[in-house]
Amino acid sequence: MNKIILILFSLFILSSCNDDEIDYGKIIDEPYQLDIPSYFPKMTFDTEKYPLTKNGVELGRKLFYEGRLSRNNTISCAFCHIQENAFTHHGHTVSHGIEDRIGIRNAPPIQNLAFLNRYMWDGVIHDLAQQPISPITAEEEMDTTFPEIIKKLSGDSNYRKMFKNAFGDESINANRILSALGQFMASVVSKDAKYDQYVRKEADLTTLEKTGMQLFQQKCSSCHQGALFTDESFRNTGMYYDKQYKDGGLYRVTLDSADFMKFRVPSLRNIEMTKPYMHDGRFYSLEAVLNFYSDNVQNDKRLDPLLKQNGQRGIPMTDQEKKAIIAFLKTLTDYTFIHNPAYAEF
């Protein structure tokens, strides 16, 4: 997030203090029940601040696909987050927005966000419902303001009805827009991959997949751990600095040189569907990612200690081991998730 976005974020927070507070006491709506596996981490989404309701989630889904959230009515959240690609911007190294303006980062997948503590590649946002502020106000993405969005949506009788169903009256304000978007994103849960079926003893893995799982646990799980396959840490993995995008990762937030080129460890769920990979989409295949970690990790004084052990940079892997690891990674693909009509445009 650059300085312009930080300024816009601050201005929004100041202006939103004058918005009507959400009065959930007025809402007559059914709670939205998330089906969460027992082996998932505790949900971090603040349901006291943003109660999950059926109408709230449905409104958030409508807004997620709404082009009027951008200045010229052409770019929706779904433009960069396509469901069939696990809500990533398939085929684009970095996201692009209105008037084909180019961003600096690859669009991360939208899945299981209700269980994370930080968002964005640099973790600058800690509240899921506040995350849309960044793309909505960013010049290279949606490039608009909440007053403009509110003006457009308030003129739509269908939206006034949906806001009334979700919040008790027809008033449309920034808090309610963000709450609805947050509710929808929190509802987007991937939990039915072949791996999940294996964990639940509903299916088995092939010999190659099991070998890959064992190798993954040995070589990758220090960072990609738990049910979400991320420890949410920030690490310098030895990638060269791309002068085109000038993205120093966590350093852009902290301005601490020790954080230069540190990026948040991403979840690997649905990784087969979310190429290209890394913060700037530099790799177009899982093979290329593993080849990087085995042979091309750059020497850097800030390189993560896990990638410079026993006098060797990177992660030692043979071609056969890579093949097995990739076979396991493909068991994290959740076809039910990427075709779930509850997440689709309506």
Summary of the structure (lengths in Angstrom):
residues: 346
radius of gyration: 20.7
end to end distance: 31.3
largest distance: 65.7
contacts: 1087
relative contact order: 0.15
helix: 43%
strand: 6%
